[in-house]
Amino acid sequence: MVNTSPPHPTPNDSTSYIPPLENGDRLTRPEFERRYNAMPNVKKAELIEGVVYVASPLRFEPHAEPHGNLMIWLGIYKVATPGVRLGDNPTVRLDLDNEPQPDAILLIDAACGGSSHLGTDGYVEGAPEVVAEVAASSASKDLYDKKRAYRRNGIQEYIVWQVFERTVSWFSLQNGEYVALIPNASGIIESQVFPGLWLDVSALVAGNMQQVLAVLHKGLTSVEHQAFTQQLNNS
């Protein structure tokens, strides 16, 4: 039987050929989205300051398990705080040069006064209140180019868990600049945007999730968190 199906497009078929995404490509956001949508086998790609980054397959350690623990911590806060939404690896349209896919975002629903919203195609548009990343081999990108893009676009807090360094950097946007939040005497960092979002940094780094959740529970029963949930309910 003769195969009558059309041949796969090639670079010479200018009307149908869509080039694949490659690390280091410099693209506009519309072109980045066009190529990304044409590559369903690619699970994660980002446009950071106009440069394409395509993620490699992720190992259980040092990324997947820390990512899971991060989502547990943020997920319990989300469940306890109506009006707050949590996303796992969502595409975020920040500006014409930046379309990241953060490990996690925590945002206030647009109906409750949040600074971002869902577009008609379901992508996040604008700056979520909090972005969190698990940084292993991507530490330089997460702490430099991506951090600069997040700051410029007004993301209020940026959390970077540096797995190999066994530390968590938590930045708060103050007067247009990121300032590192320092753990208190008990080793706890408290979010300035989401009251009650408390983190025992040492426990998270050590994988002691029982302690992480015990500290979070204290934050969720604080007067500040109760006032925040009331504020969201009245929005």
KOLFISE-380537 format. One record per residue (C-alpha): residue in three letters; x, y, z. Coordinates in steps of 0.2 Angstrom, whole numbers, padded with zeros to 4 digits. Layout:
// KOLFISE-380537
+--------+-------+-------+-------+
| residu |     x |     y |     z |
+--------+-------+-------+-------+
|    ala |     X |     Y |     Z |
...
+--------+-------+-------+-------+
***
This chain:
// KOLFISE-380537
+--------+-------+-------+-------+
| residu |     x |     y |     z |
+--------+-------+-------+-------+
|    met |  0000 |  0000 |  0000 |
|    val |  0006 |  0017 | -0005 |
|    asn |  0008 |  0029 |  0010 |
|    thr | -0002 |  0045 |  0005 |
|    ser | -0001 |  0054 |  0021 |
|    pro |  0008 |  0071 |  0020 |
|    pro |  0027 |  0071 |  0025 |
|    his |  0032 |  0079 |  0041 |
|    pro |  0036 |  0097 |  0040 |
|    thr |  0054 |  0102 |  0037 |
|    pro |  0063 |  0119 |  0039 |
|    asn |  0060 |  0121 |  0020 |
|    asp |  0041 |  0121 |  0023 |
|    ser |  0040 |  0138 |  0029 |
|    thr |  0021 |  0139 |  0031 |
|    ser |  0020 |  0124 |  0043 |
|    tyr |  0037 |  0121 |  0051 |
|    ile |  0038 |  0126 |  0069 |
|    pro |  0056 |  0126 |  0076 |
|    pro |  0058 |  0116 |  0092 |
|    leu |  0062 |  0126 |  0108 |
|    glu |  0081 |  0125 |  0112 |
|    asn |  0090 |  0131 |  0128 |
|    gly |  0097 |  0148 |  0125 |
|    asp |  0085 |  0153 |  0111 |
|    arg |  0081 |  0172 |  0112 |
|    leu |  0062 |  0173 |  0108 |
|    thr |  0047 |  0185 |  0111 |
|    arg |  0034 |  0178 |  0122 |
|    pro |  0021 |  0175 |  0108 |
|    glu |  0034 |  0165 |  0098 |
|    phe |  0039 |  0155 |  0114 |
|    glu |  0021 |  0150 |  0117 |
|    arg |  0019 |  0145 |  0098 |
|    arg |  0034 |  0133 |  0099 |
|    tyr |  0030 |  0127 |  0117 |
|    asn |  0012 |  0123 |  0111 |
|    ala |  0019 |  0113 |  0097 |
|    met |  0030 |  0102 |  0108 |
|    pro |  0017 |  0092 |  0119 |
|    asn |  0032 |  0080 |  0125 |
|    val |  0040 |  0095 |  0134 |
|    lys |  0034 |  0096 |  0151 |
|    lys |  0043 |  0112 |  0157 |
|    ala |  0050 |  0126 |  0148 |
|    glu |  0052 |  0144 |  0153 |
|    leu |  0056 |  0161 |  0145 |
|    ile |  0067 |  0171 |  0157 |
|    glu |  0072 |  0189 |  0152 |
|    gly |  0069 |  0184 |  0134 |
|    val |  0080 |  0168 |  0135 |
|    val |  0073 |  0150 |  0134 |
|    tyr |  0076 |  0137 |  0147 |
|    val |  0070 |  0119 |  0144 |
|    ala |  0071 |  0108 |  0160 |
|    ser |  0079 |  0091 |  0160 |
|    pro |  0071 |  0076 |  0168 |
|    leu |  0070 |  0078 |  0187 |
|    arg |  0077 |  0065 |  0199 |
|    phe |  0067 |  0061 |  0215 |
|    glu |  0082 |  0069 |  0224 |
|    pro |  0086 |  0083 |  0225 |
|    his |  0070 |  0090 |  0217 |
|    ala |  0055 |  0079 |  0217 |
|    glu |  0054 |  0075 |  0236 |
|    pro |  0058 |  0093 |  0241 |
|    his |  0045 |  0100 |  0229 |
|    gly |  0032 |  0088 |  0237 |
|    asn |  0036 |  0094 |  0254 |
|    leu |  0035 |  0112 |  0249 |
|    met |  0018 |  0109 |  0241 |
|    ile |  0012 |  0100 |  0257 |
|    trp |  0017 |  0115 |  0267 |
|    leu |  0009 |  0128 |  0255 |
|    gly | -0006 |  0116 |  0252 |
|    ile | -0011 |  0116 |  0271 |
|    tyr | -0010 |  0135 |  0271 |
|    lys | -0021 |  0136 |  0256 |
|    val | -0034 |  0124 |  0263 |
|    ala | -0035 |  0134 |  0279 |
|    thr | -0036 |  0151 |  0271 |
|    pro | -0052 |  0153 |  0259 |
|    gly | -0048 |  0165 |  0246 |
|    val | -0030 |  0159 |  0243 |
|    arg | -0026 |  0148 |  0228 |
|    leu | -0011 |  0137 |  0226 |
|    gly | -0003 |  0132 |  0209 |
|    asp |  0009 |  0118 |  0205 |
|    asn |  0021 |  0122 |  0190 |
|    pro |  0009 |  0134 |  0182 |
|    thr |  0014 |  0145 |  0167 |
|    val |  0014 |  0163 |  0172 |
|    arg |  0013 |  0177 |  0160 |
|    leu |  0023 |  0191 |  0168 |
|    asp |  0028 |  0203 |  0154 |
|    leu |  0034 |  0202 |  0136 |
|    asp |  0051 |  0194 |  0140 |
|    asn |  0046 |  0183 |  0155 |
|    glu |  0034 |  0168 |  0155 |
|    pro |  0041 |  0157 |  0169 |
|    gln |  0034 |  0140 |  0176 |
|    pro |  0038 |  0141 |  0194 |
|    asp |  0038 |  0126 |  0205 |
|    ala |  0024 |  0134 |  0216 |
|    ile |  0014 |  0150 |  0217 |
|    leu |  0002 |  0155 |  0231 |
|    leu | -0010 |  0169 |  0226 |
|    ile | -0025 |  0179 |  0232 |
|    asp | -0040 |  0175 |  0221 |
|    ala | -0044 |  0190 |  0210 |
|    ala | -0061 |  0191 |  0217 |
|    cys | -0053 |  0194 |  0234 |
|    gly | -0042 |  0208 |  0228 |
|    gly | -0027 |  0198 |  0221 |
|    ser | -0014 |  0205 |  0210 |
|    ser | -0015 |  0192 |  0196 |
|    his | -0029 |  0183 |  0187 |
|    leu | -0033 |  0169 |  0175 |
|    gly | -0033 |  0173 |  0157 |
|    thr | -0047 |  0166 |  0145 |
|    asp | -0035 |  0152 |  0141 |
|    gly | -0032 |  0147 |  0159 |
|    tyr | -0015 |  0154 |  0161 |
|    val | -0010 |  0165 |  0175 |
|    glu | -0007 |  0183 |  0170 |
|    gly |  0001 |  0196 |  0181 |
|    ala |  0011 |  0194 |  0197 |
|    pro |  0006 |  0181 |  0210 |
|    glu |  0009 |  0186 |  0228 |
|    val |  0021 |  0172 |  0232 |
|    val |  0032 |  0162 |  0220 |
|    ala |  0043 |  0147 |  0227 |
|    glu |  0056 |  0137 |  0218 |
|    val |  0067 |  0122 |  0222 |
|    ala |  0084 |  0126 |  0216 |
|    ala |  0097 |  0113 |  0213 |
|    ser |  0106 |  0114 |  0196 |
|    ser |  0096 |  0129 |  0192 |
|    ala |  0102 |  0139 |  0207 |
|    ser |  0110 |  0153 |  0197 |
|    lys |  0095 |  0156 |  0186 |
|    asp |  0083 |  0156 |  0200 |
|    leu |  0094 |  0168 |  0211 |
|    tyr |  0099 |  0180 |  0197 |
|    asp |  0089 |  0182 |  0181 |
|    lys |  0073 |  0175 |  0187 |
|    lys |  0074 |  0184 |  0204 |
|    arg |  0077 |  0200 |  0194 |
|    ala |  0061 |  0197 |  0183 |
|    tyr |  0051 |  0193 |  0198 |
|    arg |  0056 |  0209 |  0207 |
|    arg |  0053 |  0220 |  0192 |
|    asn |  0036 |  0213 |  0190 |
|    gly |  0031 |  0216 |  0208 |
|    ile |  0030 |  0198 |  0215 |
|    gln |  0029 |  0202 |  0234 |
|    glu |  0038 |  0187 |  0240 |
|    tyr |  0050 |  0175 |  0232 |
|    ile |  0056 |  0159 |  0241 |
|    val |  0071 |  0149 |  0235 |
|    trp |  0075 |  0132 |  0243 |
|    gln |  0093 |  0129 |  0238 |
|    val |  0094 |  0110 |  0241 |
|    phe |  0113 |  0108 |  0239 |
|    glu |  0117 |  0122 |  0250 |
|    arg |  0103 |  0116 |  0263 |
|    thr |  0096 |  0133 |  0265 |
|    val |  0080 |  0143 |  0261 |
|    ser |  0081 |  0161 |  0255 |
|    trp |  0065 |  0171 |  0257 |
|    phe |  0064 |  0188 |  0249 |
|    ser |  0052 |  0201 |  0252 |
|    leu |  0049 |  0216 |  0240 |
|    gln |  0051 |  0232 |  0250 |
|    asn |  0052 |  0249 |  0241 |
|    gly |  0055 |  0240 |  0224 |
|    glu |  0070 |  0229 |  0230 |
|    tyr |  0071 |  0211 |  0237 |
|    val |  0076 |  0211 |  0255 |
|    ala |  0080 |  0194 |  0263 |
|    leu |  0069 |  0189 |  0278 |
|    ile |  0079 |  0183 |  0292 |
|    pro |  0073 |  0168 |  0304 |
|    asn |  0068 |  0174 |  0321 |
|    ala |  0076 |  0167 |  0337 |
|    ser |  0066 |  0151 |  0335 |
|    gly |  0072 |  0149 |  0317 |
|    ile |  0055 |  0153 |  0310 |
|    ile |  0052 |  0165 |  0295 |
|    glu |  0035 |  0173 |  0294 |
|    ser |  0027 |  0179 |  0278 |
|    gln |  0024 |  0197 |  0276 |
|    val |  0010 |  0194 |  0263 |
|    phe |  0001 |  0179 |  0270 |
|    pro | -0001 |  0181 |  0289 |
|    gly |  0001 |  0164 |  0297 |
|    leu |  0012 |  0156 |  0284 |
|    trp |  0026 |  0152 |  0295 |
|    leu |  0041 |  0141 |  0291 |
|    asp |  0054 |  0132 |  0302 |
|    val |  0068 |  0133 |  0290 |
|    ser |  0079 |  0120 |  0298 |
|    ala |  0065 |  0107 |  0299 |
|    leu |  0061 |  0109 |  0281 |
|    val |  0079 |  0107 |  0275 |
|    ala |  0080 |  0092 |  0286 |
|    gly |  0064 |  0084 |  0279 |
|    asn |  0056 |  0085 |  0296 |
|    met |  0039 |  0088 |  0290 |
|    gln |  0030 |  0085 |  0307 |
|    gln |  0040 |  0100 |  0314 |
|    val |  0036 |  0110 |  0298 |
|    leu |  0017 |  0107 |  0300 |
|    ala |  0017 |  0110 |  0319 |
|    val |  0025 |  0127 |  0316 |
|    leu |  0013 |  0131 |  0302 |
|    his | -0002 |  0126 |  0314 |
|    lys |  0004 |  0139 |  0326 |
|    gly |  0004 |  0152 |  0312 |
|    leu | -0014 |  0146 |  0307 |
|    thr | -0021 |  0149 |  0324 |
|    ser | -0013 |  0166 |  0326 |
|    val | -0023 |  0182 |  0328 |
|    glu | -0015 |  0188 |  0312 |
|    his | -0021 |  0174 |  0302 |
|    gln | -0039 |  0175 |  0309 |
|    ala | -0039 |  0193 |  0304 |
|    phe | -0033 |  0190 |  0287 |
|    thr | -0046 |  0176 |  0283 |
|    gln | -0059 |  0188 |  0289 |
|    gln | -0052 |  0202 |  0278 |
|    leu | -0053 |  0190 |  0263 |
|    asn | -0071 |  0184 |  0267 |
|    asn | -0076 |  0203 |  0267 |
|    ser | -0068 |  0206 |  0250 |
+--------+-------+-------+-------+
***
